């Protein structure tokens, strides 16, 4: 019997995507692309993208590898 590991990130992925959308909207509303606020928002977006990429790797790579040990 094949056991599947459950990925339970307590809605972290959805909440991160919502936060990412809000920051993107705020960045688009920023008039100057050279402002400190614009740079800070871009930094937040970079970190959120990294977090989403990591969650994706966990779901698609790490969990399937770990499941092999439970077969």
N, CA, C and O atoms as a Tripos MOL2 file, in Angstrom:
@<TRIPOS>MOLECULE
protein
  284   283    71     0     0
PROTEIN
NO_CHARGES

@<TRIPOS>ATOM
      1 N           0.8360   -1.1770    0.0000 N.3       1 UNK1
      2 CA          0.0000    0.0000    0.0000 C.3       1 UNK1
      3 C           0.8840    1.2450    0.0000 C.2       1 UNK1
      4 O           1.8090    1.3630    0.8030 O.2       1 UNK1
      5 N           0.5880    2.1630   -0.9050 N.am      2 UNK2
      6 CA          1.3740    3.3830   -1.0530 C.3       2 UNK2
      7 C           0.8190    4.4700   -0.1380 C.2       2 UNK2
      8 O          -0.3490    4.8430   -0.2520 O.2       2 UNK2
      9 N           1.6440    4.9740    0.7590 N.am      3 UNK3
     10 CA          1.2230    6.0570    1.6420 C.3       3 UNK3
     11 C           1.6700    7.3830    1.0520 C.2       3 UNK3
     12 O           2.7970    7.5230    0.5760 O.2       3 UNK3
     13 N           0.7720    8.3470    1.0920 N.am      4 UNK4
     14 CA          1.0850    9.6810    0.5980 C.3       4 UNK4
     15 C           1.3030   10.6190    1.7740 C.2       4 UNK4
     16 O           0.5300   10.6310    2.7330 O.2       4 UNK4
     17 N           2.3490   11.3910    1.6840 N.am      5 UNK5
     18 CA          2.5770   12.4150    2.7000 C.3       5 UNK5
     19 C           1.6730   13.6040    2.4030 C.2       5 UNK5
     20 O           1.4780   13.9760    1.2460 O.2       5 UNK5
     21 N           1.1410   14.1760    3.4290 N.am      6 UNK6
     22 CA          0.2660   15.3280    3.2490 C.3       6 UNK6
     23 C           1.0700   16.6100    3.4000 C.2       6 UNK6
     24 O           1.8580   16.7620    4.3330 O.2       6 UNK6
     25 N           0.8590   17.5130    2.4810 N.am      7 UNK7
     26 CA          1.4800   18.8260    2.5480 C.3       7 UNK7
     27 C           0.4550   19.7410    3.1820 C.2       7 UNK7
     28 O          -0.5410   20.1030    2.5550 O.2       7 UNK7
     29 N           0.6990   20.1110    4.4150 N.am      8 UNK8
     30 CA         -0.2300   20.9550    5.1380 C.3       8 UNK8
     31 C           0.5090   22.2050    5.5860 C.2       8 UNK8
     32 O           1.0950   22.2410    6.6690 O.2       8 UNK8
     33 N           0.4750   23.2030    4.7630 N.am      9 UNK9
     34 CA          1.1740   24.4420    5.0830 C.3       9 UNK9
     35 C           0.1920   25.4930    5.6040 C.2       9 UNK9
     36 O           0.4070   26.6940    5.4420 O.2       9 UNK9
     37 N          -0.8830   25.0250    6.2280 N.am     10 UNK10
     38 CA         -1.9250   25.8700    6.8210 C.3      10 UNK10
     39 C          -2.2790   27.0890    5.9740 C.2      10 UNK10
     40 O          -2.3460   28.2150    6.4670 O.2      10 UNK10
     41 N          -2.4980   26.8370    4.7090 N.am     11 UNK11
     42 CA         -2.9130   27.8970    3.8060 C.3      11 UNK11
     43 C          -1.8130   28.8860    3.4730 C.2      11 UNK11
     44 O          -2.0820   29.9650    2.9460 O.2      11 UNK11
     45 N          -0.5900   28.5280    3.7730 N.am     12 UNK12
     46 CA          0.5230   29.4550    3.5620 C.3      12 UNK12
     47 C           0.6720   29.8400    2.0960 C.2      12 UNK12
     48 O           0.9380   30.9990    1.7780 O.2      12 UNK12
     49 N           0.4990   28.8650    1.2030 N.am     13 UNK13
     50 CA          0.6720   29.1640   -0.2230 C.3      13 UNK13
     51 C          -0.3790   30.1670   -0.7030 C.2      13 UNK13
     52 O          -0.0490   31.1310   -1.3950 O.2      13 UNK13
     53 N          -1.6330   29.9430   -0.3410 N.am     14 UNK14
     54 CA         -2.7040   30.8570   -0.7570 C.3      14 UNK14
     55 C          -2.4960   32.2420   -0.1470 C.2      14 UNK14
     56 O          -2.6360   33.2500   -0.8400 O.2      14 UNK14
     57 N          -2.1700   32.2990    1.1240 N.am     15 UNK15
     58 CA         -1.9530   33.5790    1.7900 C.3      15 UNK15
     59 C          -0.7660   34.3200    1.1890 C.2      15 UNK15
     60 O          -0.7960   35.5440    1.0640 O.2      15 UNK15
     61 N           0.2730   33.5890    0.8190 N.am     16 UNK16
     62 CA          1.4470   34.2030    0.2050 C.3      16 UNK16
     63 C           1.1020   34.7790   -1.1580 C.2      16 UNK16
     64 O           1.5580   35.8660   -1.5130 O.2      16 UNK16
     65 N           0.2890   34.0450   -1.9290 N.am     17 UNK17
     66 CA         -0.1210   34.5440   -3.2500 C.3      17 UNK17
     67 C          -0.9870   35.7920   -3.1320 C.2      17 UNK17
     68 O          -0.8560   36.7170   -3.9340 O.2      17 UNK17
     69 N          -1.8700   35.8240   -2.1360 N.am     18 UNK18
     70 CA         -2.7080   37.0040   -1.9190 C.3      18 UNK18
     71 C          -1.8330   38.2000   -1.5580 C.2      18 UNK18
     72 O          -2.0180   39.2940   -2.0910 O.2      18 UNK18
     73 N          -0.8840   37.9900   -0.6550 N.am     19 UNK19
     74 CA          0.0390   39.0520   -0.2650 C.3      19 UNK19
     75 C           0.8610   39.5310   -1.4580 C.2      19 UNK19
     76 O           1.0950   40.7290   -1.6180 O.2      19 UNK19
     77 N           1.2930   38.5990   -2.2870 N.am     20 UNK20
     78 CA          2.0620   38.9320   -3.4880 C.3      20 UNK20
     79 C           1.2400   39.8220   -4.4220 C.2      20 UNK20
     80 O           1.7550   40.8050   -4.9550 O.2      20 UNK20
     81 N          -0.0370   39.4790   -4.6210 N.am     21 UNK21
     82 CA         -0.9080   40.2860   -5.4890 C.3      21 UNK21
     83 C          -1.0770   41.7000   -4.9450 C.2      21 UNK21
     84 O          -1.0110   42.6710   -5.6990 O.2      21 UNK21
     85 N          -1.2930   41.8160   -3.6370 N.am     22 UNK22
     86 CA         -1.4780   43.1370   -3.0170 C.3      22 UNK22
     87 C          -0.2270   43.9950   -3.1560 C.2      22 UNK22
     88 O          -0.3150   45.1910   -3.4330 O.2      22 UNK22
     89 N           0.9310   43.3830   -2.9660 N.am     23 UNK23
     90 CA          2.1840   44.1370   -3.0890 C.3      23 UNK23
     91 C           2.4080   44.5500   -4.5420 C.2      23 UNK23
     92 O           2.8900   45.6510   -4.8070 O.2      23 UNK23
     93 N           2.0610   43.6770   -5.4780 N.am     24 UNK24
     94 CA          2.2020   44.0250   -6.8920 C.3      24 UNK24
     95 C           1.3010   45.2080   -7.2450 C.2      24 UNK24
     96 O           1.7160   46.1020   -7.9830 O.2      24 UNK24
     97 N           0.0770   45.2200   -6.7250 N.am     25 UNK25
     98 CA         -0.8330   46.3400   -6.9690 C.3      25 UNK25
     99 C          -0.2690   47.6300   -6.3770 C.2      25 UNK25
    100 O          -0.3020   48.6850   -7.0100 O.2      25 UNK25
    101 N           0.2380   47.5290   -5.1750 N.am     26 UNK26
    102 CA          0.8220   48.7040   -4.5170 C.3      26 UNK26
    103 C           2.0260   49.2180   -5.3120 C.2      26 UNK26
    104 O           2.2150   50.4260   -5.4540 O.2      26 UNK26
    105 N           2.8240   48.3020   -5.8190 N.am     27 UNK27
    106 CA          4.0050   48.6900   -6.6080 C.3      27 UNK27
    107 C           3.5910   49.3710   -7.9080 C.2      27 UNK27
    108 O           4.2240   50.3380   -8.3320 O.2      27 UNK27
    109 N           2.5290   48.8720   -8.5440 N.am     28 UNK28
    110 CA          2.0440   49.4920   -9.7830 C.3      28 UNK28
    111 C           1.5110   50.8930   -9.5320 C.2      28 UNK28
    112 O           1.5980   51.7540  -10.4070 O.2      28 UNK28
    113 N           0.9590   51.1330   -8.3410 N.am     29 UNK29
    114 CA          0.4220   52.4470   -8.0040 C.3      29 UNK29
    115 C           1.5060   53.4420   -7.6240 C.2      29 UNK29
    116 O           1.2600   54.6470   -7.5780 O.2      29 UNK29
    117 N           2.6950   52.9460   -7.3550 N.am     30 UNK30
    118 CA          3.8140   53.8100   -6.9930 C.3      30 UNK30
    119 C           4.2540   54.5850   -8.2290 C.2      30 UNK30
    120 O           4.5410   53.9930   -9.2690 O.2      30 UNK30
    121 N           4.3070   55.9080   -8.1120 N.am     31 UNK31
    122 CA          4.5730   56.7480   -9.2890 C.3      31 UNK31
    123 C           6.0250   56.6810   -9.7610 C.2      31 UNK31
    124 O           6.2810   56.6910  -10.9660 O.2      31 UNK31
    125 N           6.9490   56.6140   -8.8590 N.am     32 UNK32
    126 CA          8.3590   56.6230   -9.2340 C.3      32 UNK32
    127 C           8.9670   55.2290   -9.0780 C.2      32 UNK32
    128 O           8.8250   54.5870   -8.0370 O.2      32 UNK32
    129 N           9.6430   54.7800  -10.1280 N.am     33 UNK33
    130 CA         10.2780   53.4550  -10.0600 C.3      33 UNK33
    131 C          11.6180   53.5190   -9.3250 C.2      33 UNK33
    132 O          12.2180   52.4820   -9.0420 O.2      33 UNK33
    133 N          12.0820   54.7100   -9.0210 N.am     34 UNK34
    134 CA         13.3610   54.8500   -8.3320 C.3      34 UNK34
    135 C          13.2010   55.1580   -6.8500 C.2      34 UNK34
    136 O          14.1920   55.3650   -6.1490 O.2      34 UNK34
    137 N          11.9780   55.1890   -6.3720 N.am     35 UNK35
    138 CA         11.7560   55.5490   -4.9770 C.3      35 UNK35
    139 C          12.1720   54.4200   -4.0390 C.2      35 UNK35
    140 O          12.2780   53.2600   -4.4380 O.2      35 UNK35
    141 N          12.4000   54.7880   -2.8020 N.am     36 UNK36
    142 CA         12.7770   53.8120   -1.7800 C.3      36 UNK36
    143 C          11.6290   52.8200   -1.5470 C.2      36 UNK36
    144 O          11.8630   51.6320   -1.3290 O.2      36 UNK36
    145 N          10.3880   53.3210   -1.5950 N.am     37 UNK37
    146 CA          9.2310   52.4540   -1.4010 C.3      37 UNK37
    147 C           9.1410   51.4190   -2.5210 C.2      37 UNK37
    148 O           8.8570   50.2490   -2.2650 O.2      37 UNK37
    149 N           9.3790   51.8410   -3.7440 N.am     38 UNK38
    150 CA          9.3430   50.9310   -4.8930 C.3      38 UNK38
    151 C          10.3860   49.8350   -4.7330 C.2      38 UNK38
    152 O          10.1070   48.6660   -5.0000 O.2      38 UNK38
    153 N          11.5770   50.2050   -4.3010 N.am     39 UNK39
    154 CA         12.6480   49.2270   -4.0900 C.3      39 UNK39
    155 C          12.3010   48.2550   -2.9670 C.2      39 UNK39
    156 O          12.5850   47.0610   -3.0600 O.2      39 UNK39
    157 N          11.6870   48.7710   -1.9090 N.am     40 UNK40
    158 CA         11.3010   47.9210   -0.7800 C.3      40 UNK40
    159 C          10.2220   46.9290   -1.2140 C.2      40 UNK40
    160 O          10.2770   45.7520   -0.8570 O.2      40 UNK40
    161 N           9.2400   47.4050   -1.9850 N.am     41 UNK41
    162 CA          8.1850   46.5220   -2.4800 C.3      41 UNK41
    163 C           8.7640   45.4380   -3.3810 C.2      41 UNK41
    164 O           8.3380   44.2850   -3.3200 O.2      41 UNK41
    165 N           9.7300   45.8030   -4.2130 N.am     42 UNK42
    166 CA         10.3720   44.8160   -5.0840 C.3      42 UNK42
    167 C          11.1240   43.7770   -4.2580 C.2      42 UNK42
    168 O          11.1380   42.5940   -4.6010 O.2      42 UNK42
    169 N          11.7420   44.2170   -3.1800 N.am     43 UNK43
    170 CA         12.4240   43.2850   -2.2860 C.3      43 UNK43
    171 C          11.4520   42.2910   -1.6610 C.2      43 UNK43
    172 O          11.7470   41.1000   -1.5620 O.2      43 UNK43
    173 N          10.2830   42.7910   -1.2380 N.am     44 UNK44
    174 CA          9.2530   41.9020   -0.6990 C.3      44 UNK44
    175 C           8.8070   40.8950   -1.7470 C.2      44 UNK44
    176 O           8.6540   39.7100   -1.4520 O.2      44 UNK44
    177 N           8.6000   41.3680   -2.9750 N.am     45 UNK45
    178 CA          8.1730   40.4710   -4.0570 C.3      45 UNK45
    179 C           9.2180   39.4000   -4.3270 C.2      45 UNK45
    180 O           8.8780   38.2360   -4.5400 O.2      45 UNK45
    181 N          10.4760   39.7850   -4.3190 N.am     46 UNK46
    182 CA         11.5530   38.8110   -4.5310 C.3      46 UNK46
    183 C          11.5280   37.7240   -3.4610 C.2      46 UNK46
    184 O          11.6710   36.5400   -3.7660 O.2      46 UNK46
    185 N          11.3450   38.1320   -2.2070 N.am     47 UNK47
    186 CA         11.3090   37.1690   -1.1020 C.3      47 UNK47
    187 C          10.0780   36.2620   -1.2000 C.2      47 UNK47
    188 O          10.1770   35.0580   -0.9630 O.2      47 UNK47
    189 N           8.9250   36.8310   -1.5470 N.am     48 UNK48
    190 CA          7.7130   36.0260   -1.6900 C.3      48 UNK48
    191 C           7.8520   35.0280   -2.8350 C.2      48 UNK48
    192 O           7.4130   33.8840   -2.7180 O.2      48 UNK48
    193 N           8.4590   35.4540   -3.9400 N.am     49 UNK49
    194 CA          8.6880   34.5400   -5.0590 C.3      49 UNK49
    195 C           9.6030   33.3900   -4.6440 C.2      49 UNK49
    196 O           9.3820   32.2420   -5.0290 O.2      49 UNK49
    197 N          10.6170   33.7010   -3.8660 N.am     50 UNK50
    198 CA         11.5340   32.6620   -3.3730 C.3      50 UNK50
    199 C          10.7820   31.6800   -2.4730 C.2      50 UNK50
    200 O          10.9800   30.4690   -2.5680 O.2      50 UNK50
    201 N           9.9270   32.2010   -1.6100 N.am     51 UNK51
    202 CA          9.1310   31.3610   -0.7170 C.3      51 UNK51
    203 C           8.1920   30.4520   -1.5110 C.2      51 UNK51
    204 O           8.0780   29.2640   -1.2090 O.2      51 UNK51
    205 N           7.5210   31.0020   -2.5220 N.am     52 UNK52
    206 CA          6.6200   30.1970   -3.3570 C.3      52 UNK52
    207 C           7.3880   29.1320   -4.1410 C.2      52 UNK52
    208 O           6.9120   28.0060   -4.2870 O.2      52 UNK52
    209 N           8.5590   29.4790   -4.6380 N.am     53 UNK53
    210 CA          9.3960   28.5010   -5.3420 C.3      53 UNK53
    211 C           9.8060   27.3560   -4.4160 C.2      53 UNK53
    212 O           9.7980   26.1910   -4.8130 O.2      53 UNK53
    213 N          10.1610   27.7020   -3.1850 N.am     54 UNK54
    214 CA         10.5580   26.6840   -2.2160 C.3      54 UNK54
    215 C           9.3930   25.7610   -1.8810 C.2      54 UNK54
    216 O           9.5680   24.5460   -1.7950 O.2      54 UNK54
    217 N           8.2080   26.3280   -1.6930 N.am     55 UNK55
    218 CA          7.0330   25.4980   -1.4140 C.3      55 UNK55
    219 C           6.7320   24.5710   -2.5940 C.2      55 UNK55
    220 O           6.3400   23.4200   -2.4050 O.2      55 UNK55
    221 N           6.9170   25.0790   -3.7950 N.am     56 UNK56
    222 CA          6.7000   24.2750   -4.9970 C.3      56 UNK56
    223 C           7.6890   23.1110   -5.0530 C.2      56 UNK56
    224 O           7.3100   21.9920   -5.3980 O.2      56 UNK56
    225 N           8.9390   23.3660   -4.7180 N.am     57 UNK57
    226 CA          9.9550   22.3050   -4.7120 C.3      57 UNK57
    227 C           9.6440   21.2470   -3.6560 C.2      57 UNK57
    228 O           9.8710   20.0570   -3.8760 O.2      57 UNK57
    229 N           9.1310   21.6820   -2.5240 N.am     58 UNK58
    230 CA          8.7570   20.7260   -1.4760 C.3      58 UNK58
    231 C           7.6520   19.8080   -1.9790 C.2      58 UNK58
    232 O           7.7290   18.5880   -1.8310 O.2      58 UNK58
    233 N           6.6220   20.4060   -2.5770 N.am     59 UNK59
    234 CA          5.4870   19.6200   -3.0630 C.3      59 UNK59
    235 C           5.8760   18.6960   -4.2140 C.2      59 UNK59
    236 O           5.4740   17.5330   -4.2370 O.2      59 UNK59
    237 N           6.6390   19.1970   -5.1470 N.am     60 UNK60
    238 CA          6.9040   18.4480   -6.3810 C.3      60 UNK60
    239 C           8.1580   17.5840   -6.3530 C.2      60 UNK60
    240 O           8.2620   16.6310   -7.1250 O.2      60 UNK60
    241 N           9.0990   17.8930   -5.4920 N.am     61 UNK61
    242 CA         10.3640   17.1420   -5.4750 C.3      61 UNK61
    243 C          10.5980   16.3940   -4.1680 C.2      61 UNK61
    244 O          10.8150   15.1820   -4.1620 O.2      61 UNK61
    245 N          10.5530   17.1230   -3.0780 N.am     62 UNK62
    246 CA         10.9080   16.5200   -1.7910 C.3      62 UNK62
    247 C           9.8850   15.4860   -1.3280 C.2      62 UNK62
    248 O          10.2610   14.3790   -0.9430 O.2      62 UNK62
    249 N           8.6170   15.8260   -1.3600 N.am     63 UNK63
    250 CA          7.5850   14.8890   -0.8960 C.3      63 UNK63
    251 C           7.5950   13.5990   -1.7070 C.2      63 UNK63
    252 O           7.5620   12.5220   -1.1120 O.2      63 UNK63
    253 N           7.6400   13.6570   -3.0480 N.am     64 UNK64
    254 CA          7.7070   12.3890   -3.7920 C.3      64 UNK64
    255 C           8.9490   11.5530   -3.4500 C.2      64 UNK64
    256 O           8.8730   10.3240   -3.4170 O.2      64 UNK64
    257 N          10.0730   12.1980   -3.2010 N.am     65 UNK65
    258 CA         11.2860   11.4610   -2.8200 C.3      65 UNK65
    259 C          11.1010   10.7900   -1.4620 C.2      65 UNK65
    260 O          11.4860    9.6350   -1.2820 O.2      65 UNK65
    261 N          10.5210   11.4980   -0.5210 N.am     66 UNK66
    262 CA         10.2970   10.9230    0.8010 C.3      66 UNK66
    263 C           9.2710    9.7960    0.7740 C.2      66 UNK66
    264 O           9.3830    8.8300    1.5290 O.2      66 UNK66
    265 N           8.2770    9.9210   -0.0940 N.am     67 UNK67
    266 CA          7.2450    8.8860   -0.2030 C.3      67 UNK67
    267 C           7.8200    7.5510   -0.6600 C.2      67 UNK67
    268 O           7.2700    6.4980   -0.3370 O.2      67 UNK67
    269 N           8.9020    7.5810   -1.3950 N.am     68 UNK68
    270 CA          9.5370    6.3530   -1.8480 C.3      68 UNK68
    271 C           9.9650    5.4770   -0.6690 C.2      68 UNK68
    272 O           9.9810    4.2510   -0.7700 O.2      68 UNK68
    273 N          10.3110    6.1180    0.4480 N.am     69 UNK69
    274 CA         10.7670    5.3740    1.6150 C.3      69 UNK69
    275 C           9.6230    4.7040    2.3770 C.2      69 UNK69
    276 O           9.8590    3.8480    3.2290 O.2      69 UNK69
    277 N           8.3870    5.0940    2.0700 N.am     70 UNK70
    278 CA          7.2290    4.5290    2.7550 C.3      70 UNK70
    279 C           6.5640    3.4180    1.9810 C.2      70 UNK70
    280 O           5.5990    2.8230    2.4600 O.2      70 UNK70
    281 N           7.0550    3.1280    0.8040 N.am     71 UNK71
    282 CA          6.4810    2.0360   -0.0040 C.3      71 UNK71
    283 C           6.8900    0.6810    0.5170 C.2      71 UNK71
    284 O           6.4950   -0.3410   -0.0440 O.2      71 UNK71
@<TRIPOS>BOND
     1     1     2 1
     2     2     3 1
     3     3     4 2
     4     3     5 am
     5     5     6 1
     6     6     7 1
     7     7     8 2
     8     7     9 am
     9     9    10 1
    10    10    11 1
    11    11    12 2
    12    11    13 am
    13    13    14 1
    14    14    15 1
    15    15    16 2
    16    15    17 am
    17    17    18 1
    18    18    19 1
    19    19    20 2
    20    19    21 am
    21    21    22 1
    22    22    23 1
    23    23    24 2
    24    23    25 am
    25    25    26 1
    26    26    27 1
    27    27    28 2
    28    27    29 am
    29    29    30 1
    30    30    31 1
    31    31    32 2
    32    31    33 am
    33    33    34 1
    34    34    35 1
    35    35    36 2
    36    35    37 am
    37    37    38 1
    38    38    39 1
    39    39    40 2
    40    39    41 am
    41    41    42 1
    42    42    43 1
    43    43    44 2
    44    43    45 am
    45    45    46 1
    46    46    47 1
    47    47    48 2
    48    47    49 am
    49    49    50 1
    50    50    51 1
    51    51    52 2
    52    51    53 am
    53    53    54 1
    54    54    55 1
    55    55    56 2
    56    55    57 am
    57    57    58 1
    58    58    59 1
    59    59    60 2
    60    59    61 am
    61    61    62 1
    62    62    63 1
    63    63    64 2
    64    63    65 am
    65    65    66 1
    66    66    67 1
    67    67    68 2
    68    67    69 am
    69    69    70 1
    70    70    71 1
    71    71    72 2
    72    71    73 am
    73    73    74 1
    74    74    75 1
    75    75    76 2
    76    75    77 am
    77    77    78 1
    78    78    79 1
    79    79    80 2
    80    79    81 am
    81    81    82 1
    82    82    83 1
    83    83    84 2
    84    83    85 am
    85    85    86 1
    86    86    87 1
    87    87    88 2
    88    87    89 am
    89    89    90 1
    90    90    91 1
    91    91    92 2
    92    91    93 am
    93    93    94 1
    94    94    95 1
    95    95    96 2
    96    95    97 am
    97    97    98 1
    98    98    99 1
    99    99   100 2
   100    99   101 am
   101   101   102 1
   102   102   103 1
   103   103   104 2
   104   103   105 am
   105   105   106 1
   106   106   107 1
   107   107   108 2
   108   107   109 am
   109   109   110 1
   110   110   111 1
   111   111   112 2
   112   111   113 am
   113   113   114 1
   114   114   115 1
   115   115   116 2
   116   115   117 am
   117   117   118 1
   118   118   119 1
   119   119   120 2
   120   119   121 am
   121   121   122 1
   122   122   123 1
   123   123   124 2
   124   123   125 am
   125   125   126 1
   126   126   127 1
   127   127   128 2
   128   127   129 am
   129   129   130 1
   130   130   131 1
   131   131   132 2
   132   131   133 am
   133   133   134 1
   134   134   135 1
   135   135   136 2
   136   135   137 am
   137   137   138 1
   138   138   139 1
   139   139   140 2
   140   139   141 am
   141   141   142 1
   142   142   143 1
   143   143   144 2
   144   143   145 am
   145   145   146 1
   146   146   147 1
   147   147   148 2
   148   147   149 am
   149   149   150 1
   150   150   151 1
   151   151   152 2
   152   151   153 am
   153   153   154 1
   154   154   155 1
   155   155   156 2
   156   155   157 am
   157   157   158 1
   158   158   159 1
   159   159   160 2
   160   159   161 am
   161   161   162 1
   162   162   163 1
   163   163   164 2
   164   163   165 am
   165   165   166 1
   166   166   167 1
   167   167   168 2
   168   167   169 am
   169   169   170 1
   170   170   171 1
   171   171   172 2
   172   171   173 am
   173   173   174 1
   174   174   175 1
   175   175   176 2
   176   175   177 am
   177   177   178 1
   178   178   179 1
   179   179   180 2
   180   179   181 am
   181   181   182 1
   182   182   183 1
   183   183   184 2
   184   183   185 am
   185   185   186 1
   186   186   187 1
   187   187   188 2
   188   187   189 am
   189   189   190 1
   190   190   191 1
   191   191   192 2
   192   191   193 am
   193   193   194 1
   194   194   195 1
   195   195   196 2
   196   195   197 am
   197   197   198 1
   198   198   199 1
   199   199   200 2
   200   199   201 am
   201   201   202 1
   202   202   203 1
   203   203   204 2
   204   203   205 am
   205   205   206 1
   206   206   207 1
   207   207   208 2
   208   207   209 am
   209   209   210 1
   210   210   211 1
   211   211   212 2
   212   211   213 am
   213   213   214 1
   214   214   215 1
   215   215   216 2
   216   215   217 am
   217   217   218 1
   218   218   219 1
   219   219   220 2
   220   219   221 am
   221   221   222 1
   222   222   223 1
   223   223   224 2
   224   223   225 am
   225   225   226 1
   226   226   227 1
   227   227   228 2
   228   227   229 am
   229   229   230 1
   230   230   231 1
   231   231   232 2
   232   231   233 am
   233   233   234 1
   234   234   235 1
   235   235   236 2
   236   235   237 am
   237   237   238 1
   238   238   239 1
   239   239   240 2
   240   239   241 am
   241   241   242 1
   242   242   243 1
   243   243   244 2
   244   243   245 am
   245   245   246 1
   246   246   247 1
   247   247   248 2
   248   247   249 am
   249   249   250 1
   250   250   251 1
   251   251   252 2
   252   251   253 am
   253   253   254 1
   254   254   255 1
   255   255   256 2
   256   255   257 am
   257   257   258 1
   258   258   259 1
   259   259   260 2
   260   259   261 am
   261   261   262 1
   262   262   263 1
   263   263   264 2
   264   263   265 am
   265   265   266 1
   266   266   267 1
   267   267   268 2
   268   267   269 am
   269   269   270 1
   270   270   271 1
   271   271   272 2
   272   271   273 am
   273   273   274 1
   274   274   275 1
   275   275   276 2
   276   275   277 am
   277   277   278 1
   278   278   279 1
   279   279   280 2
   280   279   281 am
   281   281   282 1
   282   282   283 1
   283   283   284 2
@<TRIPOS>SUBSTRUCTURE
     1 UNK1         2 RESIDUE 1 A UNK
     2 UNK2         6 RESIDUE 1 A UNK
     3 UNK3        10 RESIDUE 1 A UNK
     4 UNK4        14 RESIDUE 1 A UNK
     5 UNK5        18 RESIDUE 1 A UNK
     6 UNK6        22 RESIDUE 1 A UNK
     7 UNK7        26 RESIDUE 1 A UNK
     8 UNK8        30 RESIDUE 1 A UNK
     9 UNK9        34 RESIDUE 1 A UNK
    10 UNK10       38 RESIDUE 1 A UNK
    11 UNK11       42 RESIDUE 1 A UNK
    12 UNK12       46 RESIDUE 1 A UNK
    13 UNK13       50 RESIDUE 1 A UNK
    14 UNK14       54 RESIDUE 1 A UNK
    15 UNK15       58 RESIDUE 1 A UNK
    16 UNK16       62 RESIDUE 1 A UNK
    17 UNK17       66 RESIDUE 1 A UNK
    18 UNK18       70 RESIDUE 1 A UNK
    19 UNK19       74 RESIDUE 1 A UNK
    20 UNK20       78 RESIDUE 1 A UNK
    21 UNK21       82 RESIDUE 1 A UNK
    22 UNK22       86 RESIDUE 1 A UNK
    23 UNK23       90 RESIDUE 1 A UNK
    24 UNK24       94 RESIDUE 1 A UNK
    25 UNK25       98 RESIDUE 1 A UNK
    26 UNK26      102 RESIDUE 1 A UNK
    27 UNK27      106 RESIDUE 1 A UNK
    28 UNK28      110 RESIDUE 1 A UNK
    29 UNK29      114 RESIDUE 1 A UNK
    30 UNK30      118 RESIDUE 1 A UNK
    31 UNK31      122 RESIDUE 1 A UNK
    32 UNK32      126 RESIDUE 1 A UNK
    33 UNK33      130 RESIDUE 1 A UNK
    34 UNK34      134 RESIDUE 1 A UNK
    35 UNK35      138 RESIDUE 1 A UNK
    36 UNK36      142 RESIDUE 1 A UNK
    37 UNK37      146 RESIDUE 1 A UNK
    38 UNK38      150 RESIDUE 1 A UNK
    39 UNK39      154 RESIDUE 1 A UNK
    40 UNK40      158 RESIDUE 1 A UNK
    41 UNK41      162 RESIDUE 1 A UNK
    42 UNK42      166 RESIDUE 1 A UNK
    43 UNK43      170 RESIDUE 1 A UNK
    44 UNK44      174 RESIDUE 1 A UNK
    45 UNK45      178 RESIDUE 1 A UNK
    46 UNK46      182 RESIDUE 1 A UNK
    47 UNK47      186 RESIDUE 1 A UNK
    48 UNK48      190 RESIDUE 1 A UNK
    49 UNK49      194 RESIDUE 1 A UNK
    50 UNK50      198 RESIDUE 1 A UNK
    51 UNK51      202 RESIDUE 1 A UNK
    52 UNK52      206 RESIDUE 1 A UNK
    53 UNK53      210 RESIDUE 1 A UNK
    54 UNK54      214 RESIDUE 1 A UNK
    55 UNK55      218 RESIDUE 1 A UNK
    56 UNK56      222 RESIDUE 1 A UNK
    57 UNK57      226 RESIDUE 1 A UNK
    58 UNK58      230 RESIDUE 1 A UNK
    59 UNK59      234 RESIDUE 1 A UNK
    60 UNK60      238 RESIDUE 1 A UNK
    61 UNK61      242 RESIDUE 1 A UNK
    62 UNK62      246 RESIDUE 1 A UNK
    63 UNK63      250 RESIDUE 1 A UNK
    64 UNK64      254 RESIDUE 1 A UNK
    65 UNK65      258 RESIDUE 1 A UNK
    66 UNK66      262 RESIDUE 1 A UNK
    67 UNK67      266 RESIDUE 1 A UNK
    68 UNK68      270 RESIDUE 1 A UNK
    69 UNK69      274 RESIDUE 1 A UNK
    70 UNK70      278 RESIDUE 1 A UNK
    71 UNK71      282 RESIDUE 1 A UNK
